[in-house]
Amino acid sequence: MIPFLDLKRVNKPHQENIQRAMRRVAESGWFVLGREVEQFEMSFAHYCQTRHCIGVANGLDALTLTLKAWELPPGSEVIIASNAYIAGVLAVRQAGLTPVLVEPELTTYNLDPLRIEAAITSQTRVILCVHLYGRCCDMEPINVLAATYGLRVLTDAAQAHGATYNNIRPGGLADAAGWSFYPTKNLGALGDAGAVTTNDGDLADRLRYWRNYGSGQKYYNQYVGQNSRLDELQAAILSEKLTRLDAENDRRRQLARRYLTELNPDKLTLPPADAIDQDVWHLFVVRHPDRTRLISYLQQRGIGTDVHYPIPPHRQQAFPEWHGLALPISEQLHREVVSLPLNPTLTDDEVSYIIDTINDIPAYLSVRVN
Ligand SMILES: *Cc1c(COP(=O)(O)O)cnc(C)c1O
């Protein structure tokens, strides 16, 4: 049995370092926003090649707090991909702003730069782009549009720790990047954690207030802030795990390269192979017109899969105002995507078995989908 993801196995190579970090914090007597957080913020800012990193409680807060800290006029519009994970949409709404859904590219699953301009109005203030599944969005045209129209760019980098675009990491590609260190991410904590990276010193200062009750000095409140503090335990664990992130991403790339070269593209639609070394392969997502059947075929042969994500934001119960929208590319993606196992602890034999099993897919399942 090859589970889709086994976090016990993924964390095993880190066990000694994790134990050491936990002991260090337990004995320190200081548990929220302290030296471990500062240390991790410095290391992660350095890793992201950005000037500032502000630790927060989770990835959703990283996005929400950044949008709040920009203090945009209420109802300002934020352009966001219509297929992505729901966090971006929730962050925009929680900041009192209006999400405007724009379709992704069918090939890369990322926001389509060619569709952005038509969605820009006099109310647009931000482009929020998600580097989905570990691949950076096409940032050059996005940043050109942002400069032309005076918009800010926020990237949701929760799936892209270590990814690059023109040799630049996500933090340096936009005004700010929001990160999640949820346990399943490429850099995962042992609980909830998140961060914002930015080169904007003013935004960094504000975020340090916003994450802590809007307060810089205890009991003095400048903003209507939140409690979104990062705790010392998670920060200490993340500092330890960060030291192996590049090696783990390299292993992910090796496995992705095998999938891309050895899987028979007549059996399912593969992701594009043009950015293997820039992508960090948080997920290896294929498409198949009969997803349910493919999943049960693999399940019967002991291969776990997952779906990221089954329902597009505009079809969610939480957003009845969008139920009339037709977004055919997103709908097709959400209908067809399946994620295959891919993590740094997957063995070569396991990958061979997954590849052979898929290449043996019987005729009734092998509908060409490209
Ligand atoms: C995980 C994730 C988030 C949110 O992270 P949390 O820490 O769970 O709030 C946001 N966006 C994307 C694309 C994610 O994958």
The ligand as an SDF file (V2000), in Angstrom:
LIG
                    3D

 15 15  0  0  0  0  0  0  0  0999 V2000
   -2.3520   25.4900    2.5530 C   0  0  0  0  0  0  0  0  0  0  0  0
   -2.7000   26.6300    1.7050 C   0  0  0  0  0  0  0  0  0  0  0  0
   -3.1530   27.8470    2.2370 C   0  0  0  0  0  0  0  0  0  0  0  0
   -3.5170   28.1030    3.6480 C   0  0  0  0  0  0  0  0  0  0  0  0
   -2.7930   27.6560    4.6160 O   0  0  0  0  0  0  0  0  0  0  0  0
   -3.2980   27.4630    6.1200 P   0  0  0  0  0  0  0  0  0  0  0  0
   -2.0320   27.5530    6.8620 O   0  0  0  0  0  0  0  0  0  0  0  0
   -3.9400   26.1380    6.1770 O   0  0  0  0  0  0  0  0  0  0  0  0
   -4.2400   28.5730    6.4510 O   0  0  0  0  0  0  0  0  0  0  0  0
   -3.3760   28.8830    1.3780 C   0  0  0  0  0  0  0  0  0  0  0  0
   -3.2170   28.7550    0.0670 N   0  0  0  0  0  0  0  0  0  0  0  0
   -2.8120   27.6070   -0.4930 C   0  0  0  0  0  0  0  0  0  0  0  0
   -2.6400   27.5450   -1.9720 C   0  0  0  0  0  0  0  0  0  0  0  0
   -2.5530   26.4980    0.2990 C   0  0  0  0  0  0  0  0  0  0  0  0
   -2.1660   25.3570   -0.2720 O   0  0  0  0  0  0  0  0  0  0  0  0
  1  2  1  0
  2  3  1  0
  2 14  2  0
  3  4  1  0
  3 10  2  0
  4  5  1  0
  5  6  1  0
  6  7  2  0
  6  8  1  0
  6  9  1  0
 10 11  1  0
 11 12  2  0
 12 13  1  0
 12 14  1  0
 14 15  1  0
M  END
$$$$
